[in-house]
Amino acid sequence: MYLKRTIPSMMLVLTLLLSAGDAFGATDHFASLRKRLIQDGFNAERIRTLYSQPPLEFDTKGVSLYFRHRESKLNYDQFLDPEPIRKARAYLAAHREALAKAEQQYGVERYVITAILLVETRLGTFTGNWMVFRTLSSMAALSDQAVRNQIWQAVTGDTRLSRSEFEAKSDRKADWAYRELKAFLKYTKQENLNPLLIEGSYAGALGYCQFMPSNILTLARDGNGDGRINLFTHADAIMSVANYLNHHGWHSGISREKAYDAVYHYNHSSYYVNTVLKIADRLKG
């Protein structure tokens, strides 16, 4: 820990050193998480560097959103308006080669791929501004009871959850986020990317197609043949959506019912699925 030489009190210096732990400070929310990642085989130097330069701040606000009562304000119908449909048709023309390649390889209609990209990120124009590494780290840190207690204090009075329900949800979210965090670290190392520079949704999804890291490792595909997977490129995002839907049952000549099921895997919302299929229908016309 770096201490300014102008501090006059040696007692204060000693107090700071004793409370600093492993150089991250007394309010270090990620101490247990770093230890767990290192125990699970991640490079210790890389982990310590990621959490210390600059010191990663715990996202109390973001984590609290998962536990506060919020009425749904989704408005997928907006994507059926004339202007979004016009932009989607322009996208079909601009990326016809990549869409045709995905359609040929996986049997997934270009109209459905385009519809998903429209709803997910407005065709790649809005991918989220939350630091994915911070988001997943903060949620995974809920495995630490001290961190969990802090979040409970932040949401008390603004949640319908009882303490026992909060604890159960914290367990689920912490386990889920830890799996996604490990996948994110593996992906960024594999592609030689800086985890601190990647932004996405409040839940940690990233790229034009909004894949979670675990899906990137298993279902994302290189669409432009450059030997890399970068979901912030249209060709890779298009091919990855096609592979994802194909993996979940989409094939050429699929029935409407089976098409519904495949898209439902992408987002477990009937409202979402019906909107995607309606957009696709309009793009065909």
Secondary structure, DSSP 8 states (H G I E B T S, - for coil): ----TT---HHHHHHHHHH-TTTT-TT-TTHHHHHHHHHTT--HHHHHHHTBTTB----HHHHHTTTS-------GGGGGSHHHHHHHHHHHHHTHHHHHHHHHHH---HHHHHHHHHHHHTTTT----EEHHHHHHHHHGGGSHHHHHHHHHHHTTS-S--HHHHHHHHHHHHHHHHHHHHHHHHHHHHTT--GGG-EE-TTS-BTTTTB-HHHHHHH---SSSSS---TTSHHHHHHHHHHHHHHTT--TT--HHHHHHHHHHHSS-HHHHHHHHHHHHHHH-
